[in-house]
């Protein structure tokens, strides 16, 4: 069993949604941070062409669907085992649904975790969060700053 991919989103209809994607494909793994301000399309992690690597650089620049992401991806191949370990540790006791009646703007979020030979686990919430939710957000966003783990 191993982590194939994760997708995380957070935001609302007013401000837009920040998306983070991470995926292991063949001999490499990549991370994409797509903040709401970039107004990028939501990507399908199961799409074979959603693939970012140095050897795939030319395809990224000419493909109309991949080109908008060309400046927001990173190679995390050697970090992938730690990504899997950290993700599973943080979310180990998370429920699949978190919901609290909104008293103001709704803050939606979701996390999809796909492990090999298993159906994807989808965790969603609005206006309610697991106790260590901020830890997950800080950790996922730290990759965008190019920090090595």
Phi, psi and omega in degrees: 000137178206160179285125176268314179197165171220149173227133178229137174222154180203138177151206176204174184294333181284314184264345185093179184238132171275137179236143172230131178236143172216139186208141172257128181223120180052247186258016181213165177223148182220162181230134178233126177247112183242087180293155182305324184299339178280344177052049181268155177295154174284132184260151178264111183295338180276352178290123182302328182278351174283085189211123181237124175199165178300319181289344180258010186303317180298314179300322179298320183283338182257342180281124184297332180278328182271328185309318180298340181265003189298336181257004185238021179244157177219149174279124179233029184306308185286348178267351188305315178302322178288325177302311180300311182300312183293316180301313181292326178292316182294320187263008186306319183251020179282142171281173179272341182226133174229122181211136178222134180304129182289139173250355180201215179299142179275133174250105181264153175203159177201151180222126174246128179238120179247115176258151179304136176062024175224156172290150178299141173266124181245121179245126183227158177197161169214127179058015173216143188219149171299158182304323183257027180300316180299327177298316178298314182297314178299315181297311179297318181289338180296333177295329180294334178273005176075019180285138180266141178253000000 
